[in-house]
């Protein structure tokens, strides 16, 4: 009589195991900073999220009709979903609320010349806290997370939406010109900014400020320049960034942060500090985040918040590369002999934390 | 490539062994490496591939024209515009044609090396383009009637004139850019900053 075997699938790949381990380690570290892991909904009513996402930004998310005809959106951008979840289900908790997550997402993501549909992300959201202390906490948690998982090459490029947006808004009232200027600034294309200034009759003062935003490596002189030449949000944002950099320097992170005044907000909800995580060892950003004080107000009470999200797939790639480059191959102790001898020896070695493999040439002894 | 190497040379970043690189595809910049404190190599790749190499992190920096850059859709920084290689990009057609003959909603057959740029402009004008991708001698597309018009680079206009074609609409200027990956770490940012400073010194604060 023949036994029929059913295979439900291939074993989990090394990559999947690494990602699971990364998620576990990351959640443990975030828990030690008092960030509680939260279940992010897989589906949410699109009608609720529409005002926060906007039609343009919704285009990379998957939407479909539910059984009762309601339009639903699939988990693709965690921050609006957690904001919606907070307003609907988590209100009443003592503020600030610290949340963490590690989830699989489905959205169209352009990565080089191809598009990806699914990705894994982990991150935190600090809800109900504003000012220097909250911004600093999130950035330091991020550094601690990277250092703890062995990626101490991670650096932050930090900017402030209030500066970029404020300077461009003051430059022209023409909405099309603003978009073109923000694009050119984001590319650090000073030449194009000059051309646009001529085309749209932008003042010399505004043009000079936008040239500063394009600087390859802007410094505190550029921040002071912008703060001195502008009032309101630009001045306040420049002062805030100066304080933040002072604080990061005092904590010993000065050689892991750089100013980037050219960033624009592609998500449509960032309102303050904005940052991306980079590494010399990686060919694309490992993640990013920022302050989004106006987002939760779309769903409930207005509350300040800041958070970050990391691309787990890229982290796994990088960890794999580092491991292959630097770590000695983990030793696999193999044992033969009788079944009992082999398994007993393997068990003893396993108790010391090492990886083992029981040889199976002679299965009957 | 020659103009870029000549410009690098003026900026004190000449290739070792002189400007004649022969058929080498990878060569070191010893002088530049010493000046900037890091090992620098030049990869000689096709203009259209530069942005791909930079965006994928194979090369940190690159030099290429905005014609192919815009076409590639690469998400890279463009921190410096080099003072050479500028030309116009235009819609051209047979003598006697006029851009006014096309109305919103018209389907127009266009031959071009730049389908993305063409599509963007034609959509902006409300025309419906049927794009025929050609890789060289685009003028022939209009001469032989495979297309109503062409979208191509125009330097002096001589090739158009000699083939009895005229510019119907100027779409703007293309230029040559120093490009860089978007996710630069501190050390890479420092080198890019130094490169841009050296280039601006050579340029004398000219166009950028």
Interface residues (C-beta under 8 A of the other chain):
Chain A: X110 X112 X113 X153 X155 X157 X187 X188 X189 X190 X191 X192 X194 X214 X216 X217 X255 X256 X258 X276 X278 X279 X280 X282 X283 X284 X285
Chain B: X52 X55 X56 X57 X58 X72 X73 X75 X76 X77 X78 X79 X80 X81 X175 X177 X181 X182 X183 X184 X185 X186 X187 X188 X189 X190 X192 X193 X196 X207 X208
